[in-house]
């Protein structure tokens, strides 16, 4: 069994945007029904995906396998690992459908977000996380930026860092983010958040920050993306999106999980100062709560 066999499905989903159309159809078939697709021969898989056997060979080689047999074995093991991880959750199947009950929606959203967090935790690069923590610890100032739902993730990071005494800013407007990035220097860190890693405004923010001399950190689902290429350090999520992609269900929860890990790493590395800052900020807020009669 390959060392990264358990993350095969994660890597397969992450590779989809960079694949050729014929290879993407094969990847989508495996992602939709991995257990069923693993039982097909190369010829059967090619016919089902309306492509050639050559495309199937090219696909599994792109995934790092010399033989289809080895790919299928690792895929079967990855499916077994996933089934074990979700065995305690209600049994659901398929994507959210227009005919689902509210109970069905709750079950499917819970499954989607649970798997997004579990997959992200399993595949998160610990070395990259350590590098990002070190950059934030040494920074004089930390600016975060994202668009749409990713903006909320950047705001969450800014609020958490501020609570432990770090100078952190979050930008909601792209022009404001860009002009701020143009004033950065080597004492600054820019953190950009984008699920696809292809959001033009977010990529531009990181590119300007890097040109100004700041260290750059990307949080994205796709390592082979424009945002990742503009970053000194990339923290990769493994989110599962449904056809309700615009709702940013799996991506947002996976990004928030990475932000929590990043923040906790910074707080732990500066333990005494961070704990005192947390006590002080808690006391300020707590003292201003409405007192019960």
Backbone torsions as a table, in degrees:
resi	resn	phi	psi	omega
1	UNK	NA	130.5	177.9
2	UNK	-64.7	151.5	-178.8
3	UNK	-59.7	-33.8	-177.4
4	UNK	-103.2	21.5	-177.7
5	UNK	-60.7	-38.8	-176.7
6	UNK	-66.9	-18.1	178.9
7	UNK	-102.2	13.4	-176.5
8	UNK	-58.1	-47.1	-180.0
9	UNK	-63.5	-35.8	178.2
10	UNK	-64.3	-47.2	-179.8
11	UNK	-65.9	-35.2	179.5
12	UNK	-63.6	-46.9	179.6
13	UNK	-64.4	-40.4	-178.0
14	UNK	-67.8	-26.2	-177.0
15	UNK	-80.2	-16.7	-170.9
16	UNK	-52.5	-47.7	-175.9
17	UNK	-60.5	-27.6	-176.6
18	UNK	-91.4	-2.4	-177.1
19	UNK	-83.0	155.0	171.0
20	UNK	-66.8	155.6	-178.0
21	UNK	-51.8	-42.8	-178.9
22	UNK	-66.4	-39.7	178.7
23	UNK	-71.6	-32.7	179.5
24	UNK	-66.0	-36.3	177.4
25	UNK	-62.7	-37.7	177.3
26	UNK	-66.2	-44.8	179.2
27	UNK	-61.8	-41.1	179.4
28	UNK	-64.2	-35.7	177.2
29	UNK	-64.3	-44.2	178.1
30	UNK	-67.6	-37.9	-179.3
31	UNK	-68.7	-37.6	-177.6
32	UNK	-73.6	-40.2	-178.1
33	UNK	-145.1	72.6	-175.0
34	UNK	-60.3	-40.7	-178.7
35	UNK	-65.5	-43.3	179.9
36	UNK	-68.1	-43.8	-178.4
37	UNK	-66.0	-31.1	-179.4
38	UNK	-66.3	-18.3	-179.5
39	UNK	-91.0	-2.6	-178.4
40	UNK	-88.5	150.9	172.1
41	UNK	-79.3	170.4	178.4
42	UNK	-59.4	-43.2	-179.3
43	UNK	-65.2	-43.3	179.5
44	UNK	-64.5	-40.4	179.3
45	UNK	-65.6	-41.5	178.8
46	UNK	-62.3	-41.6	-179.9
47	UNK	-66.6	-42.0	-179.7
48	UNK	-65.0	-34.1	-177.1
49	UNK	-94.9	7.5	177.7
50	UNK	55.0	49.7	179.7
51	UNK	-146.1	-171.5	-176.7
52	UNK	-100.0	162.6	175.9
53	UNK	-64.8	-29.4	177.4
54	UNK	-62.0	-39.2	178.0
55	UNK	-65.1	-37.4	177.8
56	UNK	-64.0	-45.1	178.5
57	UNK	-61.1	-44.6	-179.6
58	UNK	-62.7	-35.7	-179.4
59	UNK	-65.5	-51.6	-176.4
60	UNK	-71.1	-25.6	174.0
61	UNK	-69.5	-38.0	176.4
62	UNK	-62.4	-31.1	178.6
63	UNK	-79.9	-1.9	173.8
64	UNK	101.1	19.0	-176.7
65	UNK	-118.5	136.8	177.2
66	UNK	-84.5	-25.2	-176.7
67	UNK	-131.6	139.8	-179.6
68	UNK	-62.4	-34.0	179.6
69	UNK	-58.8	-44.5	179.9
70	UNK	-66.1	-38.3	176.8
71	UNK	-61.4	-45.6	-178.6
72	UNK	-65.6	-38.1	178.9
73	UNK	-62.9	-47.7	-180.0
74	UNK	-66.3	-35.0	177.9
75	UNK	-64.1	-42.3	178.5
76	UNK	-61.6	-40.6	178.7
77	UNK	-67.8	-38.1	178.5
78	UNK	-65.0	-39.5	177.7
79	UNK	-64.3	-42.4	179.2
80	UNK	-62.4	-40.8	178.0
81	UNK	-62.5	-41.3	-178.7
82	UNK	-67.4	-40.9	179.2
83	UNK	-64.4	-38.3	177.9
84	UNK	-65.3	-40.1	-178.1
85	UNK	-67.1	-27.2	-177.0
86	UNK	-107.7	11.1	-175.3
87	UNK	-64.1	-25.6	-178.4
88	UNK	-86.3	-6.9	-179.3
89	UNK	-91.1	157.0	176.8
90	UNK	-57.6	142.2	-178.0
91	UNK	-75.0	118.6	177.6
92	UNK	-134.9	160.7	178.8
93	UNK	-144.2	150.1	175.1
94	UNK	80.2	176.8	179.6
95	UNK	-85.1	170.7	176.1
96	UNK	-64.1	130.3	-175.1
97	UNK	-117.4	155.8	-178.7
98	UNK	-63.5	-19.4	-177.9
99	UNK	-98.0	1.4	-179.4
100	UNK	-64.5	144.0	172.2
101	UNK	-77.1	169.0	176.3
102	UNK	-61.5	-36.2	177.7
103	UNK	-62.8	-40.5	178.6
104	UNK	-66.4	-39.0	177.9
105	UNK	-62.3	-45.6	179.6
106	UNK	-59.0	-44.8	-178.9
107	UNK	-63.8	-42.0	-177.4
108	UNK	-73.4	-37.6	176.1
109	UNK	-65.5	-42.3	179.0
110	UNK	-61.3	-42.8	178.9
111	UNK	-63.1	-47.0	-178.7
112	UNK	-59.7	-46.6	-176.2
113	UNK	-74.6	-35.2	176.3
114	UNK	-61.8	-44.9	-179.8
115	UNK	-69.2	-35.1	177.8
116	UNK	-62.7	-42.0	178.6
117	UNK	-68.7	-46.5	-178.0
118	UNK	-62.8	-43.2	-179.7
119	UNK	-66.6	-38.9	178.9
120	UNK	-65.3	-43.0	178.5
121	UNK	-62.6	-38.3	-177.8
122	UNK	-70.7	-35.1	-172.4
123	UNK	-102.3	-6.8	-177.0
124	UNK	-62.9	130.2	-178.4
125	UNK	-75.5	110.2	-176.6
126	UNK	-66.7	-33.3	177.9
127	UNK	-65.7	-44.5	178.7
128	UNK	-63.9	-40.1	178.2
129	UNK	-61.9	-42.9	177.8
130	UNK	-62.1	-40.0	178.4
131	UNK	-65.2	-40.8	179.5
132	UNK	-65.5	-42.3	177.7
133	UNK	-59.7	-44.3	-179.7
134	UNK	-62.5	-40.0	179.0
135	UNK	-63.7	-43.6	-179.6
136	UNK	-68.3	-35.3	178.0
137	UNK	-63.1	-38.3	-175.7
138	UNK	-86.6	-9.4	-172.9
139	UNK	-74.5	141.4	171.5
140	UNK	-79.0	-27.9	-176.5
141	UNK	-154.2	142.3	-178.6
142	UNK	-127.8	122.1	178.4
143	UNK	-113.8	136.4	178.3
144	UNK	-122.0	151.2	-178.9
145	UNK	-154.4	141.5	173.9
146	UNK	-160.5	165.7	-179.1
147	UNK	-114.0	141.3	178.3
148	UNK	66.6	-132.0	-179.5
149	UNK	-62.9	-30.1	178.8
150	UNK	-66.3	-25.4	176.6
151	UNK	-64.0	-35.5	178.7
152	UNK	-66.6	-33.9	178.3
153	UNK	-68.8	-42.8	176.3
154	UNK	-61.6	-39.4	178.0
155	UNK	-64.5	-39.6	178.7
156	UNK	-61.7	-41.9	177.6
157	UNK	-63.4	-44.8	-179.8
158	UNK	-60.6	-43.9	-179.3
159	UNK	-65.4	-41.2	-179.9
160	UNK	-65.2	-45.7	-179.4
161	UNK	-65.5	-37.1	178.5
162	UNK	-62.9	-33.4	-178.5
163	UNK	-69.7	-17.4	176.5
164	UNK	-109.8	22.8	171.6
165	UNK	84.2	11.9	178.2
166	UNK	-87.4	141.9	175.7
167	UNK	-78.3	104.0	-174.3
168	UNK	-132.0	136.2	179.5
169	UNK	-126.4	149.4	175.4
170	UNK	-129.8	136.2	-176.8
171	UNK	-112.5	134.3	179.2
172	UNK	-99.8	-22.4	-177.3
173	UNK	-106.9	132.8	-174.9
174	UNK	-64.8	-40.7	-179.7
175	UNK	-64.4	-39.6	177.1
176	UNK	-64.7	-39.3	179.1
177	UNK	-64.4	-43.8	-179.0
178	UNK	-64.8	-44.7	-178.9
179	UNK	-66.0	-34.7	176.1
180	UNK	-65.6	-43.9	-179.1
181	UNK	-61.8	-30.3	-179.7
182	UNK	-69.0	-16.1	-179.6
183	UNK	-99.4	1.9	-177.9
184	UNK	-66.8	161.8	170.5
185	UNK	-141.0	-168.6	-175.0
186	UNK	-67.6	-10.8	178.3
187	UNK	-90.4	3.3	-176.4
188	UNK	-109.1	155.6	173.4
189	UNK	-128.7	131.4	175.8
190	UNK	-106.5	127.9	178.5
191	UNK	-115.2	121.2	-178.4
192	UNK	-116.8	139.6	-176.3
193	UNK	-122.6	124.9	176.4
194	UNK	-158.3	124.2	179.9
195	UNK	-58.5	-52.1	-176.9
196	UNK	-76.8	-25.5	-174.4
197	UNK	73.6	13.3	-176.8
198	UNK	-122.8	6.1	178.6
199	UNK	-67.1	116.7	-169.9
200	UNK	-57.7	-46.6	-177.7
201	UNK	-62.1	-38.6	-178.2
202	UNK	-71.6	-41.1	176.7
203	UNK	-62.2	-41.3	-179.9
204	UNK	-63.8	-39.3	177.6
205	UNK	-57.8	-46.2	-178.6
206	UNK	-70.3	-37.0	179.4
207	UNK	-64.3	-42.6	178.3
208	UNK	-65.3	-42.6	179.8
209	UNK	-60.4	-44.0	179.5
210	UNK	-64.5	-42.0	179.1
211	UNK	-62.2	-31.6	-179.9
212	UNK	-79.0	-8.5	177.3
213	UNK	104.1	1.5	-179.6
214	UNK	-78.7	155.4	170.1
215	UNK	-76.9	147.2	-174.7
216	UNK	-127.4	136.5	180.0
217	UNK	-126.7	132.2	177.7
218	UNK	-114.3	138.6	170.7
219	UNK	-117.0	110.6	-174.2
220	UNK	-151.2	163.5	179.8
221	UNK	-87.4	-12.4	-171.9
222	UNK	-128.6	112.1	-177.5
223	UNK	-65.9	-32.3	179.0
224	UNK	-95.0	68.9	-177.1
225	UNK	-136.9	160.2	178.7
226	UNK	-56.7	-37.8	-179.5
227	UNK	-66.1	-42.9	178.8
228	UNK	-62.4	-37.0	-179.6
229	UNK	-70.6	-20.6	178.6
230	UNK	-91.6	1.1	-174.2
231	UNK	-108.1	145.8	171.2
232	UNK	-75.1	-35.3	179.5
233	UNK	-133.5	132.5	178.6
234	UNK	-117.7	126.0	174.4
235	UNK	-105.5	115.4	-171.5
236	UNK	-100.9	128.5	173.1
237	UNK	-88.1	171.0	176.9
238	UNK	-134.6	57.8	-173.8
239	UNK	-76.9	150.4	175.1
240	UNK	-110.6	116.9	179.2
241	UNK	-101.8	145.8	176.3
242	UNK	-97.7	-175.3	177.2
243	UNK	-69.0	-9.4	173.0
244	UNK	-88.4	44.5	-174.6
245	UNK	-54.9	-38.0	-176.4
246	UNK	-63.4	-18.1	177.5
247	UNK	-80.7	-8.5	177.6
248	UNK	48.7	57.8	-176.4
249	UNK	-76.9	-70.4	-177.5
250	UNK	-66.8	-37.5	-175.9
251	UNK	-64.7	-43.4	-177.4
252	UNK	-64.4	-44.6	-177.0
253	UNK	-68.3	-34.5	177.6
254	UNK	-69.1	-41.0	177.7
255	UNK	-63.3	-42.1	178.8
256	UNK	-63.9	-35.2	177.3
257	UNK	-63.6	-42.2	177.9
258	UNK	-64.9	-41.9	177.5
259	UNK	-60.9	-41.6	178.1
260	UNK	-61.9	-41.0	177.9
261	UNK	-65.4	-41.6	-179.9
262	UNK	-64.0	-48.2	178.9
263	UNK	-61.6	-45.9	-178.7
264	UNK	-63.9	-36.9	176.7
265	UNK	-62.6	-42.0	178.3
266	UNK	-66.4	-44.3	-178.8
267	UNK	-64.3	-40.1	-179.9
268	UNK	-67.0	-39.4	-178.1
269	UNK	-69.9	-19.2	175.5
270	UNK	-123.7	53.3	-164.6
271	UNK	-54.6	-55.6	-174.6
272	UNK	-61.0	-47.4	-179.3
273	UNK	-64.9	-40.7	-178.2
274	UNK	-67.5	-42.2	-179.9
275	UNK	-64.7	-38.7	178.3
276	UNK	-66.9	-41.5	178.1
277	UNK	-63.3	-40.7	178.2
278	UNK	-64.4	-39.6	177.0
279	UNK	-63.8	-43.0	-179.1
280	UNK	-65.0	-45.2	-178.2
281	UNK	-70.0	-34.2	176.4
282	UNK	-64.9	-42.6	-177.5
283	UNK	-63.8	-39.8	-179.6
284	UNK	-62.4	-44.5	-179.0
285	UNK	-73.2	-43.7	-177.0
286	UNK	-62.4	-38.8	-178.1
287	UNK	-67.3	-17.2	-177.8
288	UNK	-104.3	12.6	173.9
289	UNK	-77.5	149.5	178.4
290	UNK	-66.1	126.1	-179.3
291	UNK	-78.9	134.6	177.3
292	UNK	-74.9	144.3	-179.9
293	UNK	-71.0	NA	NA
